């Protein structure tokens, strides 16, 4: 039997593995007593078997080295592990072996490859949203801890219409935590009156409007009088928002503003709305009318009206008195004729009376 096994071994080819080909992965404490375990080398083919050497280090010092075939775990005793497990470093190396027999029962090592050098941890800083740690390519993680943050700094202010943002850095690793700042609660604040050509209102910065209404204007004020060659202008102001409406007054064309005639002692006329006098002319009189007869001691009066307007000219009639009428004045001829007839009648009466008396005396 022994001879047969030896012949088989002699017939097998010698296998040489390249350096770094068979590196056990993720050496770790299993959590069960002082058991150490690791993963089979990533480069192993199906059916490959290995011999492993596990080293337990405290700092740079190797506390103990142990070897095992095929299995990917082993135990260190309590006499060796005297400090908390997390203070130790585990290194595992492997070499390929050829076995004859049953790996789970009786077997013999028929051939061995070169032993891989022990794994040297090389750590880089890693993090996620909750923690940071130092990670080795083998999967070993050291110094796992929650982030330690500095102060928040605002990167975008929140407004009443948009959310803002802020961030803070972990003081250990490069992780930056970001957070949304909610929109500010809005309180309406209305400023001065806003206006257009027809309405006024007050407006909040969010766009909400209040007190919307049409303009309430005062009376028009003429700012420039129109002429017959130039336009004028006028304006009026809203009594609420002080909006000023302006309007052009067209070039003036004369027209009779009032059909009624205006007049003075000598002339009559009609007026345009601008005040211009139109159809100016002297009065055209009718006949005199005596409104009060003159006596010997009191003046009379007479009047005559303009045939166009309502002007009435009045004139005094002198008192009769004892004087003669003024030259060229025929206003009292009838009076003088009456007086003269009365005088003649008196003279004739006296003559008639004397004659009658003389006849009676004969």
Kinemage of the C-alpha trace (Angstrom):
@kinemage 1
@onewidth
@group {chain A} dominant
@subgroup {mainchain}
@vectorlist {calphas} color= white
{ca unk a 1} P 0.000 0.000 0.000
{ca unk a 2} L 2.724 2.435 0.969
{ca unk a 3} L 4.593 1.535 -2.203
{ca unk a 4} L 1.517 2.323 -4.324
{ca unk a 5} L 1.107 5.747 -2.726
{ca unk a 6} L 4.767 6.561 -3.317
{ca unk a 7} L 4.466 5.552 -6.966
{ca unk a 8} L 1.417 7.854 -7.358
{ca unk a 9} L 3.277 10.758 -5.822
{ca unk a 10} L 6.226 10.171 -8.099
{ca unk a 11} L 3.933 10.220 -11.107
{ca unk a 12} L 2.312 13.590 -10.203
{ca unk a 13} L 3.780 16.760 -11.734
{ca unk a 14} L 5.357 19.339 -9.448
{ca unk a 15} L 3.135 22.459 -9.088
{ca unk a 16} L 4.704 25.877 -8.536
{ca unk a 17} L 2.456 28.821 -7.682
{ca unk a 18} L 3.259 32.394 -8.579
{ca unk a 19} L 3.989 34.783 -5.707
{ca unk a 20} L 0.819 36.469 -4.437
{ca unk a 21} L -1.489 34.022 -6.227
{ca unk a 22} L -2.858 32.363 -3.087
{ca unk a 23} L -3.598 35.031 -0.474
{ca unk a 24} L -6.208 34.150 2.162
{ca unk a 25} L -8.916 36.754 2.436
{ca unk a 26} L -10.459 38.633 5.349
{ca unk a 27} L -8.667 37.160 8.389
{ca unk a 28} L -10.824 37.878 11.471
{ca unk a 29} L -12.041 36.817 14.870
{ca unk a 30} L -15.080 34.639 14.381
{ca unk a 31} L -16.718 35.746 17.620
{ca unk a 32} L -16.565 32.248 19.074
{ca unk a 33} L -14.027 32.032 21.880
{ca unk a 34} L -10.527 32.732 20.464
{ca unk a 35} L -11.252 31.273 17.058
{ca unk a 36} L -9.661 32.925 14.041
{ca unk a 37} L -11.011 32.301 10.571
{ca unk a 38} L -10.359 33.472 7.005
{ca unk a 39} L -11.533 32.976 3.458
{ca unk a 40} L -9.969 30.614 0.933
{ca unk a 41} L -7.625 32.425 -1.494
{ca unk a 42} L -9.491 34.124 -4.272
{ca unk a 43} L -7.263 32.579 -6.903
{ca unk a 44} L -7.936 28.986 -5.815
{ca unk a 45} L -9.449 26.538 -8.259
{ca unk a 46} L -12.155 24.023 -7.366
{ca unk a 47} L -10.594 21.105 -5.488
{ca unk a 48} L -7.430 23.014 -4.451
{ca unk a 49} L -6.187 22.404 -0.949
{ca unk a 50} L -3.929 24.642 1.118
{ca unk a 51} L -1.797 24.702 4.204
{ca unk a 52} L -2.304 27.870 6.206
{ca unk a 53} L -0.109 29.636 8.739
{ca unk a 54} L -1.855 32.087 11.041
{ca unk a 55} L 0.112 34.656 13.039
{ca unk a 56} L -1.185 36.571 16.042
{ca unk a 57} L 0.569 39.936 16.485
{ca unk a 58} L 0.456 42.497 19.245
{ca unk a 59} L 1.824 45.616 17.711
{ca unk a 60} L 4.830 44.508 15.630
{ca unk a 61} L 5.518 41.461 17.799
{ca unk a 62} L 4.405 37.958 16.719
{ca unk a 63} L 2.752 36.436 19.768
{ca unk a 64} L 2.199 32.995 18.241
{ca unk a 65} L 2.128 31.253 14.850
{ca unk a 66} L -0.003 28.182 14.136
{ca unk a 67} L -0.486 26.077 10.998
{ca unk a 68} L -3.413 24.072 9.729
{ca unk a 69} L -4.121 22.054 6.604
{ca unk a 70} L -7.285 22.373 4.530
{ca unk a 71} L -9.406 24.026 7.290
{ca unk a 72} L -9.867 27.838 7.173
{ca unk a 73} L -9.911 28.359 10.939
{ca unk a 74} L -7.982 27.604 14.097
{ca unk a 75} L -7.977 28.457 17.798
{ca unk a 76} L -5.519 30.354 19.962
{ca unk a 77} L -5.523 29.532 23.628
{ca unk a 78} L -6.433 31.840 26.460
{ca unk a 79} L -2.833 31.705 27.617
{ca unk a 80} L -1.865 33.423 24.365
{ca unk a 81} L -4.830 35.823 24.019
{ca unk a 82} L -4.530 37.787 27.233
{ca unk a 83} L -5.775 41.142 25.992
{ca unk a 84} L -8.960 42.220 24.216
{ca unk a 85} L -9.136 40.643 20.765
{ca unk a 86} L -9.405 44.008 18.993
{ca unk a 87} L -5.874 44.880 20.144
{ca unk a 88} L -4.373 42.022 18.106
{ca unk a 89} L -3.558 41.838 14.418
{ca unk a 90} L -4.113 38.599 12.484
{ca unk a 91} L -2.000 37.651 9.492
{ca unk a 92} L -2.524 34.470 7.465
{ca unk a 93} L -0.483 33.040 4.621
{ca unk a 94} L -1.113 29.946 2.483
{ca unk a 95} L 0.679 27.435 0.293
{ca unk a 96} L -0.815 25.029 -2.133
{ca unk a 97} L -0.633 21.345 -1.262
{ca unk a 98} L -1.543 18.169 -3.079
{ca unk a 99} L -3.162 15.515 -0.946
{ca unk a 100} L -3.880 11.855 -1.526
{ca unk a 101} L -6.883 10.454 0.209
{ca unk a 102} L -10.039 11.961 1.700
{ca unk a 103} L -9.702 15.618 2.798
{ca unk a 104} L -12.397 14.981 5.378
{ca unk a 105} L -10.780 11.741 6.590
{ca unk a 106} L -7.427 9.988 5.923
{ca unk a 107} L -5.076 11.721 3.506
{ca unk a 108} L -1.406 12.306 2.798
{ca unk a 109} L 0.345 15.464 1.542
{ca unk a 110} L 1.815 14.433 -1.805
{ca unk a 111} L 3.216 17.790 -2.936
{ca unk a 112} L 3.530 21.361 -1.683
{ca unk a 113} L 3.818 24.724 -3.389
{ca unk a 114} L 5.694 27.798 -2.305
{ca unk a 115} L 4.320 29.463 0.748
{ca unk a 116} L 2.825 32.861 0.179
{ca unk a 117} L 4.297 35.618 2.316
{ca unk a 118} L 2.135 36.686 5.260
{ca unk a 119} L -0.378 39.341 4.362
{ca unk a 120} L 0.727 42.842 5.256
{ca unk a 121} L -2.238 45.084 6.016
{ca unk a 122} L -2.406 48.297 4.072
{ca unk a 123} L -5.206 50.578 5.171
{ca unk a 124} L -7.094 53.332 3.411
{ca unk a 125} L -9.731 55.609 4.873
{ca unk a 126} L -13.318 54.593 4.073
{ca unk a 127} L -16.699 55.948 5.124
{ca unk a 128} L -20.416 55.734 4.626
{ca unk a 129} L -23.211 58.011 5.814
{ca unk a 130} L -22.922 56.846 9.418
{ca unk a 131} L -19.330 55.718 10.107
{ca unk a 132} L -15.708 55.873 9.030
{ca unk a 133} L -12.974 53.253 9.293
{ca unk a 134} L -9.624 52.143 7.916
{ca unk a 135} L -9.950 49.255 5.463
{ca unk a 136} L -7.367 46.763 4.223
{ca unk a 137} L -7.644 45.002 0.876
{ca unk a 138} L -8.118 41.786 2.805
{ca unk a 139} L -11.312 43.143 4.332
{ca unk a 140} L -9.872 44.011 7.736
{ca unk a 141} L -11.476 47.169 9.209
{ca unk a 142} L -9.882 49.199 11.982
{ca unk a 143} L -10.938 52.221 14.016
{ca unk a 144} L -14.601 51.959 13.090
{ca unk a 145} L -16.415 54.951 14.591
{ca unk a 146} L -19.304 57.284 14.040
{ca unk a 147} L -18.590 60.547 12.301
{ca unk a 148} L -17.442 63.456 14.428
{ca unk a 149} L -18.824 66.622 12.905
{ca unk a 150} L -17.820 70.262 12.968
{ca unk a 151} L -20.296 73.124 12.832
{ca unk a 152} L -22.975 73.453 10.178
{ca unk a 153} L -22.381 75.989 7.400
{ca unk a 154} L -25.160 77.305 5.217
{ca unk a 155} L -24.659 76.687 1.506
{ca unk a 156} L -27.998 78.068 0.336
{ca unk a 157} L -30.317 80.258 2.431
{ca unk a 158} L -33.918 79.142 2.716
{ca unk a 159} L -36.559 81.548 1.454
{ca unk a 160} L -40.337 81.622 1.561
{ca unk a 161} L -40.461 80.017 -1.888
{ca unk a 162} L -37.420 77.689 -1.921
{ca unk a 163} L -35.775 75.314 0.541
{ca unk a 164} L -32.155 75.972 1.472
{ca unk a 165} L -29.265 73.664 2.344
{ca unk a 166} L -26.407 73.306 4.794
{ca unk a 167} L -23.467 70.959 5.288
{ca unk a 168} L -20.862 69.938 7.835
{ca unk a 169} L -17.623 67.969 7.598
{ca unk a 170} L -16.447 64.981 9.603
{ca unk a 171} L -13.295 66.074 11.431
{ca unk a 172} L -11.735 62.589 10.957
{ca unk a 173} L -12.546 61.569 7.376
{ca unk a 174} L -13.611 63.324 4.197
{ca unk a 175} L -17.320 62.653 4.598
{ca unk a 176} L -19.560 65.702 4.167
{ca unk a 177} L -23.075 65.553 5.541
{ca unk a 178} L -25.664 67.658 3.728
{ca unk a 179} L -29.112 68.625 4.960
{ca unk a 180} L -32.090 70.484 3.563
{ca unk a 181} L -33.275 73.647 5.318
{ca unk a 182} L -37.091 73.887 5.076
{ca unk a 183} L -38.717 76.877 3.416
{ca unk a 184} L -39.419 79.784 5.730
{ca unk a 185} L -42.981 80.267 6.958
{ca unk a 186} L -44.494 83.140 5.032
{ca unk a 187} L -46.149 86.117 6.691
{ca unk a 188} L -47.723 88.607 4.308
{ca unk a 189} L -46.139 92.040 4.421
{ca unk a 190} L -47.721 94.630 2.150
{ca unk a 191} L -45.780 97.683 1.077
{ca unk a 192} L -46.799 100.925 -0.617
{ca unk a 193} L -49.530 101.274 -3.193
{ca unk a 194} L -48.887 99.699 -6.596
{ca unk a 195} L -50.822 100.972 -9.589
{ca unk a 196} L -51.499 100.857 -13.297
{ca unk a 197} L -53.676 103.037 -15.519
{ca unk a 198} L -56.963 101.725 -14.135
{ca unk a 199} L -56.416 100.219 -10.663
{ca unk a 200} L -54.362 100.350 -7.484
{ca unk a 201} L -53.473 97.662 -4.910
{ca unk a 202} L -50.979 96.624 -2.247
{ca unk a 203} L -48.777 93.634 -2.931
{ca unk a 204} L -46.781 91.219 -0.777
{ca unk a 205} L -43.397 90.035 -2.022
{ca unk a 206} L -44.961 86.594 -2.545
{ca unk a 207} L -47.306 88.101 -5.155
{ca unk a 208} L -50.459 88.184 -3.012
{ca unk a 209} L -52.542 91.346 -3.651
{ca unk a 210} L -54.948 93.153 -1.345
{ca unk a 211} L -57.136 96.308 -1.447
{ca unk a 212} L -57.525 96.095 -5.227
{ca unk a 213} L -59.752 98.868 -6.561
{ca unk a 214} L -60.355 101.321 -9.403
{ca unk a 215} L -58.860 104.795 -9.175
{ca unk a 216} L -60.873 107.515 -7.438
{ca unk a 217} L -59.959 110.757 -9.195
{ca unk a 218} L -60.160 114.379 -8.069
{ca unk a 219} L -61.273 117.106 -10.510
{ca unk a 220} L -59.252 117.862 -13.630
{ca unk a 221} L -56.586 120.551 -13.354
{ca unk a 222} L -55.494 122.327 -16.533
{ca unk a 223} L -51.703 122.345 -16.699
{ca unk a 224} L -51.511 124.059 -20.106
{ca unk a 225} L -54.256 126.013 -21.824
{ca unk a 226} L -54.813 125.066 -25.483
{ca unk a 227} L -54.591 127.733 -28.146
{ca unk a 228} L -55.796 127.863 -31.717
{ca unk a 229} L -52.350 126.563 -32.783
{ca unk a 230} L -51.170 124.343 -29.872
{ca unk a 231} L -52.729 121.583 -27.803
{ca unk a 232} L -53.059 121.933 -24.064
{ca unk a 233} L -52.977 119.426 -21.218
{ca unk a 234} L -54.771 118.567 -18.032
{ca unk a 235} L -54.337 116.079 -15.182
{ca unk a 236} L -56.130 114.575 -12.232
{ca unk a 237} L -54.884 112.552 -9.286
{ca unk a 238} L -56.274 109.452 -7.562
{ca unk a 239} L -57.066 110.429 -3.991
{ca unk a 240} L -55.971 106.991 -2.698
{ca unk a 241} L -52.776 105.926 -4.459
{ca unk a 242} L -51.792 109.338 -5.900
{ca unk a 243} L -51.678 107.994 -9.458
{ca unk a 244} L -51.772 110.964 -11.851
{ca unk a 245} L -53.743 110.657 -15.068
{ca unk a 246} L -52.756 113.027 -17.849
{ca unk a 247} L -54.795 114.003 -20.887
{ca unk a 248} L -54.217 116.153 -23.949
{ca unk a 249} L -56.615 119.008 -24.667
{ca unk a 250} L -57.095 119.404 -28.459
{ca unk a 251} L -56.257 122.602 -30.353
{ca unk a 252} L -58.987 125.137 -29.619
{ca unk a 253} L -61.612 125.934 -32.230
{ca unk a 254} L -63.797 128.932 -31.389
{ca unk a 255} L -67.478 128.217 -30.854
{ca unk a 256} L -70.261 130.057 -29.135
{ca unk a 257} L -70.337 128.780 -25.605
{ca unk a 258} L -73.525 130.621 -24.610
{ca unk a 259} L -76.231 131.825 -26.991
{ca unk a 260} L -77.042 134.705 -24.640
{ca unk a 261} L -75.559 138.050 -25.663
{ca unk a 262} L -73.105 139.822 -23.414
{ca unk a 263} L -73.061 143.640 -23.496
{ca unk a 264} L -71.834 146.868 -21.994
{ca unk a 265} L -72.960 150.515 -22.507
{ca unk a 266} L -71.856 150.660 -26.113
{ca unk a 267} L -71.510 147.144 -27.555
{ca unk a 268} L -72.881 143.621 -27.480
{ca unk a 269} L -71.190 140.266 -28.300
{ca unk a 270} L -71.235 136.483 -27.796
{ca unk a 271} L -68.496 134.548 -25.982
{ca unk a 272} L -66.502 131.387 -26.813
{ca unk a 273} L -65.678 128.981 -23.994
{ca unk a 274} L -62.117 130.271 -24.097
{ca unk a 275} L -63.380 133.797 -23.368
{ca unk a 276} L -62.873 135.081 -26.904
{ca unk a 277} L -65.566 137.669 -27.906
{ca unk a 278} L -67.451 136.891 -31.118
{ca unk a 279} L -69.949 138.955 -33.226
{ca unk a 280} L -68.987 142.224 -31.508
{ca unk a 281} L -71.190 145.206 -32.652
{ca unk a 282} L -72.625 148.520 -31.446
{ca unk a 283} L -76.120 148.538 -30.069
{ca unk a 284} L -79.039 148.947 -32.501
{ca unk a 285} L -81.776 150.928 -30.707
{ca unk a 286} L -85.541 151.128 -31.178
{ca unk a 287} L -87.677 154.212 -30.298
{ca unk a 288} L -87.590 156.015 -26.946
{ca unk a 289} L -90.308 155.233 -24.465
{ca unk a 290} L -91.171 157.658 -21.673
{ca unk a 291} L -91.127 155.798 -18.436
{ca unk a 292} L -91.777 158.871 -16.218
{ca unk a 293} L -93.225 162.205 -17.257
{ca unk a 294} L -91.245 165.302 -16.283
{ca unk a 295} L -92.957 168.060 -14.262
{ca unk a 296} L -92.009 171.665 -13.709
{ca unk a 297} L -90.012 170.636 -10.685
{ca unk a 298} L -89.021 167.016 -11.272
{ca unk a 299} L -87.189 165.207 -14.005
{ca unk a 300} L -88.812 162.456 -15.990
{ca unk a 301} L -87.152 159.491 -17.694
{ca unk a 302} L -87.213 157.553 -20.887
{ca unk a 303} L -85.585 154.395 -22.258
{ca unk a 304} L -84.887 152.454 -25.407
{ca unk a 305} L -83.768 148.862 -25.900
{ca unk a 306} L -81.198 147.294 -28.212
{ca unk a 307} L -82.903 145.246 -30.881
{ca unk a 308} L -80.176 142.541 -30.663
{ca unk a 309} L -79.308 142.119 -27.004
{ca unk a 310} L -81.077 142.886 -23.779
{ca unk a 311} L -79.287 146.159 -23.117
{ca unk a 312} L -81.676 149.044 -22.226
{ca unk a 313} L -80.447 152.646 -22.444
{ca unk a 314} L -82.109 155.057 -20.007
{ca unk a 315} L -82.093 158.847 -20.086
{ca unk a 316} L -83.420 161.593 -17.853
{ca unk a 317} L -86.081 164.144 -19.063
{ca unk a 318} L -85.350 167.579 -17.510
{ca unk a 319} L -87.968 169.295 -15.293
{ca unk a 320} L -90.131 171.864 -17.199
{ca unk a 321} L -89.334 174.915 -14.984
{ca unk a 322} L -89.794 178.454 -16.560
{ca unk a 323} L -87.024 178.399 -19.021
{ca unk a 324} L -87.112 177.660 -22.676
{ca unk a 325} L -86.337 174.314 -24.128
{ca unk a 326} L -82.742 173.800 -25.077
{ca unk a 327} L -81.827 174.464 -28.670
{ca unk a 328} L -82.260 171.460 -30.823
{ca unk a 329} L -84.266 169.662 -28.144
{ca unk a 330} L -87.794 168.816 -29.342
{ca unk a 331} L -88.660 166.618 -26.461
{ca unk a 332} L -90.956 169.363 -24.801
{ca unk a 333} L -92.610 170.958 -27.907
{ca unk a 334} L -96.043 169.563 -27.030
{ca unk a 335} L -95.728 171.041 -23.580
{ca unk a 336} L -94.861 174.462 -24.937
{ca unk a 337} L -97.695 174.353 -27.478
{ca unk a 338} L -100.152 173.494 -24.723
{ca unk a 339} L -98.899 176.392 -22.631
{ca unk a 340} L -99.132 178.713 -25.562
{ca unk a 341} L -102.702 177.628 -26.405
{ca unk a 342} L -103.685 178.061 -22.793
{ca unk a 343} L -102.254 181.588 -22.785
{ca unk a 344} L -104.058 182.448 -25.994
{ca unk a 345} L -107.284 181.087 -24.547
{ca unk a 346} L -106.846 183.270 -21.502
{ca unk a 347} L -106.256 186.404 -23.549
{ca unk a 348} L -109.303 185.702 -25.756
{ca unk a 349} L -111.430 185.077 -22.686
{ca unk a 350} L -110.473 188.415 -21.168
{ca unk a 351} L -111.239 190.256 -24.398
{ca unk a 352} L -114.615 188.573 -24.668
{ca unk a 353} L -115.392 189.438 -21.066
{ca unk a 354} L -114.571 193.139 -21.524
{ca unk a 355} L -116.710 193.417 -24.623
{ca unk a 356} L -119.696 191.897 -22.929
{ca unk a 357} L -119.324 194.221 -19.962
{ca unk a 358} L -119.129 197.306 -22.213
{ca unk a 359} L -122.278 196.308 -24.080
{ca unk a 360} L -124.155 195.893 -20.829
{ca unk a 361} L -123.183 199.410 -19.757
{ca unk a 362} L -124.715 201.015 -22.809
